Amino acid sequence: MRTALTLVLSCALANPVSALGCVRDAMLVFDGSASMAEVGHDQTAPTRIDEARAALRRALPRIAPVRRLGLLTYGPGGVEGCGGIALQFAPRADAGGAVMGAVEELRPGGLTPLARSVAAAVEVLDDEGIVVLVTDGNETCGGTPCALGASLAAERPGITVHVIGFRVTYDPFSWNSPEAEDYDGKTVAKCLSDRTGGLYVDTQTVEELAEALQVTLGCTVVGRGVEWGLPGHG
């Protein structure tokens, strides 16, 4: 049985708005914040970061051979909770092994500087490029993703930001995000995709996350400004 995400992709392929091939470099911005170490109500279940690693292992063999890919992580390692933004490497060919190596070593910690992380990833790209942000929460470091999205749309129109929400949950530190109140049930990062013509994909499982990574980073034909939400997940 095809997933809802696959069905939406089929519709996009049947009614293409724009073709996004693999000529543009991409930066993957990966969530390494403390909440990625959580497991939810079932204490025997894998952590979010373990599931995200599993999704990457599934998706990267279909992405890395055809797309130059770089990696930026945020969360652990900073001198304070919002300082752990690390450019792992700029876009390169056949980066699957490098991505997995860096993500496997990541030990979740710190808060969620979404705006600063995406801005740092954009700086690595040329005039044309893609940023794919994977996050399980909201901005918790006082950043303004919506303002950043508007700025990118005006000043860097060749940059597209796709946002994948992975098991997004309420974050008690989201009071520190002045734009979050308009995104109840979703990460405020959604406005980055809204304002740059990208996709917002709400995922809950390893399979959904792997498929979302493949859709946003692979060679696909997609409609701009479409929200890909899966039934029952908001």
SVG drawing of the C-alpha trace seen along z (x, -y; Angstrom):
<svg xmlns="http://www.w3.org/2000/svg" viewBox="-6 -42 39 44">
<polyline fill="none" stroke="black" stroke-width="0.4" points="0.0,0.0 1.4,-3.4 1.8,-6.0 -0.1,-9.3 3.2,-11.0 3.7,-8.8 0.2,-9.6 0.8,-13.3 4.0,-12.9 2.1,-11.1 -0.3,-14.0 2.6,-16.5 4.2,-14.5 1.0,-14.4 0.5,-18.2 4.0,-19.6 4.5,-23.2 8.3,-23.4 11.1,-20.9 13.8,-20.8 16.5,-18.7 19.7,-17.8 21.8,-20.7 21.4,-22.8 23.6,-22.1 21.8,-21.3 22.5,-21.7 20.9,-19.3 20.3,-21.0 19.9,-18.3 18.4,-18.6 20.7,-17.4 19.0,-19.2 18.3,-17.5 14.8,-16.6 16.1,-14.2 17.2,-11.9 13.6,-11.5 11.5,-8.3 8.0,-9.4 5.6,-7.4 7.1,-4.0 10.4,-3.9 11.5,-0.9 11.1,-2.7 14.1,-4.1 15.0,-7.7 14.1,-10.3 17.7,-10.6 18.0,-6.8 14.9,-6.9 16.2,-9.8 19.5,-8.0 17.5,-5.0 15.6,-7.2 18.9,-8.7 20.3,-5.2 17.3,-4.4 17.2,-7.7 20.8,-8.6 21.7,-5.8 19.1,-7.3 20.1,-10.9 23.9,-11.1 24.8,-9.7 22.7,-12.4 22.9,-15.5 25.8,-17.4 25.0,-17.5 26.4,-19.3 25.6,-19.0 25.0,-21.4 24.0,-20.2 22.7,-22.2 22.2,-21.4 25.2,-19.8 28.6,-21.2 28.0,-24.9 29.3,-26.8 25.6,-27.7 22.4,-26.1 22.0,-28.0 25.7,-27.9 25.9,-24.4 25.7,-25.2 28.3,-23.2 29.0,-23.3 30.1,-19.7 31.0,-20.2 29.9,-22.1 28.1,-20.4 30.1,-17.6 29.6,-14.7 28.8,-11.3 28.4,-12.6 26.3,-9.8 29.0,-8.2 30.1,-11.6 26.6,-12.5 26.0,-9.2 29.4,-9.4 28.7,-12.8 25.1,-12.0 26.1,-8.8 28.6,-10.7 26.1,-13.3 25.0,-13.2 21.9,-15.3 22.1,-18.3 21.3,-22.0 18.4,-24.0 17.0,-24.8 18.4,-27.8 16.4,-27.2 16.8,-30.6 20.5,-30.9 21.1,-27.4 19.3,-27.9 21.0,-31.3 24.4,-29.6 23.5,-26.9 22.4,-29.5 25.7,-31.2 27.4,-28.1 25.4,-28.0 25.7,-30.0 22.9,-32.1 21.0,-28.9 20.5,-26.1 18.3,-24.1 18.2,-23.8 16.4,-20.9 15.7,-21.4 14.8,-18.4 13.5,-19.4 11.3,-18.0 10.5,-21.3 10.2,-25.1 12.7,-27.9 13.9,-28.2 16.8,-30.6 15.0,-33.9 15.4,-33.6 12.8,-34.7 12.4,-32.1 9.5,-33.9 11.5,-37.1 14.4,-35.1 12.1,-33.4 10.8,-36.8 14.4,-38.1 15.5,-35.1 12.6,-35.5 13.5,-39.1 17.3,-38.9 18.1,-35.3 15.3,-34.2 17.3,-31.3 17.3,-29.6 14.5,-27.2 14.0,-26.0 12.1,-22.7 11.1,-21.9 10.5,-18.3 8.9,-18.2 9.7,-14.9 7.4,-14.0 7.1,-17.7 6.2,-18.2 5.5,-21.1 8.7,-22.7 8.6,-24.4 11.2,-26.9 9.2,-28.0 8.1,-31.1 11.5,-32.4 10.2,-32.3 8.1,-35.5 6.6,-34.0 5.7,-30.5 2.1,-31.4 0.9,-31.3 2.0,-27.8 0.2,-25.8 0.8,-22.1 3.5,-22.7 7.1,-24.0 7.4,-27.7 10.0,-26.8 7.1,-26.1 7.1,-29.7 10.6,-29.3 9.2,-26.9 6.0,-29.0 8.0,-32.1 10.7,-30.6 8.4,-28.4 9.5,-25.2 7.6,-22.2 6.5,-21.5 6.3,-17.8 4.9,-16.5 6.3,-13.1 5.8,-10.7 7.6,-7.4 11.0,-6.3 9.3,-5.4 7.7,-8.9 10.9,-10.7 12.9,-8.7 10.4,-9.3 10.3,-13.1 14.1,-13.2 14.1,-11.5 11.3,-13.8 13.0,-17.1 16.6,-16.1 16.2,-13.7 15.5,-14.5 11.7,-15.1 9.2,-17.4 7.2,-19.2 4.8,-22.0 6.0,-25.2 4.4,-26.4 2.6,-23.1 2.2,-21.7 2.6,-18.0 0.8,-16.9 0.0,-13.3 -3.6,-12.4 -4.0,-12.5 -0.8,-14.4 -2.0,-18.0"/>
</svg>
